[in-house]
């Protein structure tokens, strides 16, 4: 299954995440994930954790574990990217 990435849309690049599920014996027995975020996205995540922790505990809370505000999280990450770029 391939899905579009909200962060890519918010930050102006096309990103997709691909999930592969392995069925067996009537249940899932494995999975694999591949993403194509640019390398500097990891740096941005670290910058946000250090400089804007309220984003991690607010709109991006539980993002990869069923979080309920992906659009708000993407907007917060996007605004943080602009701020991080401005501050160098």
C-alpha positions as a Python dict, from the first residue, in 0.01 Angstrom:
ca = {
    (1, 'X'): (0, 0, 0),
    (2, 'X'): (138, 345, -90),
    (3, 'X'): (15, 661, 82),
    (4, 'X'): (94, 1030, 37),
    (5, 'X'): (289, 1200, 312),
    (6, 'X'): (126, 1503, 481),
    (7, 'X'): (469, 1645, 567),
    (8, 'X'): (579, 1639, 207),
    (9, 'X'): (267, 1827, 102),
    (10, 'X'): (310, 2084, 379),
    (11, 'X'): (679, 2134, 304),
    (12, 'X'): (634, 2148, -74),
    (13, 'X'): (779, 1816, -189),
    (14, 'X'): (618, 1495, -311),
    (15, 'X'): (669, 1218, -60),
    (16, 'X'): (514, 879, -35),
    (17, 'X'): (535, 611, 228),
    (18, 'X'): (505, 248, 120),
    (19, 'X'): (383, -21, 356),
    (20, 'X'): (410, -391, 273),
    (21, 'X'): (218, -639, 484),
    (22, 'X'): (291, -1012, 492),
    (23, 'X'): (-13, -1231, 561),
    (24, 'X'): (14, -1582, 694),
    (25, 'X'): (-208, -1826, 881),
    (26, 'X'): (-501, -1581, 879),
    (27, 'X'): (-302, -1299, 1040),
    (28, 'X'): (-25, -1054, 963),
    (29, 'X'): (315, -1209, 1019),
    (30, 'X'): (533, -924, 897),
    (31, 'X'): (550, -572, 763),
    (32, 'X'): (797, -340, 594),
    (33, 'X'): (799, 38, 562),
    (34, 'X'): (981, 258, 312),
    (35, 'X'): (972, 637, 298),
    (36, 'X'): (1133, 889, 68),
    (37, 'X'): (1168, 1199, 283),
    (38, 'X'): (1470, 1411, 198),
    (39, 'X'): (1770, 1367, 434),
    (40, 'X'): (1728, 1709, 592),
    (41, 'X'): (1384, 1609, 723),
    (42, 'X'): (1557, 1412, 1002),
    (43, 'X'): (1757, 1724, 1089),
    (44, 'X'): (1433, 1923, 1101),
    (45, 'X'): (1277, 1671, 1338),
    (46, 'X'): (1576, 1704, 1573),
    (47, 'X'): (1559, 2087, 1550),
    (48, 'X'): (1188, 2080, 1639),
    (49, 'X'): (1249, 1849, 1936),
    (50, 'X'): (1512, 2088, 2070),
    (51, 'X'): (1366, 2428, 1979),
    (52, 'X'): (989, 2375, 1963),
    (53, 'X'): (907, 2079, 2190),
    (54, 'X'): (549, 2198, 2223),
    (55, 'X'): (490, 2071, 1869),
    (56, 'X'): (599, 1720, 1968),
    (57, 'X'): (372, 1721, 2274),
    (58, 'X'): (90, 1910, 2100),
    (59, 'X'): (-25, 1868, 1738),
    (60, 'X'): (229, 1592, 1663),
    (61, 'X'): (164, 1392, 1980),
    (62, 'X'): (122, 1022, 1904),
    (63, 'X'): (171, 1094, 1533),
    (64, 'X'): (289, 745, 1444),
    (65, 'X'): (61, 578, 1696),
    (66, 'X'): (-284, 691, 1582),
    (67, 'X'): (-249, 1066, 1640),
    (68, 'X'): (-564, 1258, 1559),
    (69, 'X'): (-424, 1582, 1415),
    (70, 'X'): (-205, 1502, 1112),
    (71, 'X'): (-297, 1821, 925),
    (72, 'X'): (-224, 2041, 1230),
    (73, 'X'): (103, 1854, 1280),
    (74, 'X'): (203, 1903, 916),
    (75, 'X'): (128, 2276, 941),
    (76, 'X'): (332, 2305, 1263),
    (77, 'X'): (625, 2118, 1104),
    (78, 'X'): (601, 2337, 794),
    (79, 'X'): (608, 2661, 998),
    (80, 'X'): (900, 2520, 1199),
    (81, 'X'): (1089, 2447, 879),
    (82, 'X'): (1050, 2809, 774),
    (83, 'X'): (1169, 2928, 1117),
    (84, 'X'): (1465, 2686, 1119),
    (85, 'X'): (1568, 2804, 771),
    (86, 'X'): (1541, 3167, 881),
    (87, 'X'): (1758, 3106, 1190),
    (88, 'X'): (2012, 2908, 990),
}
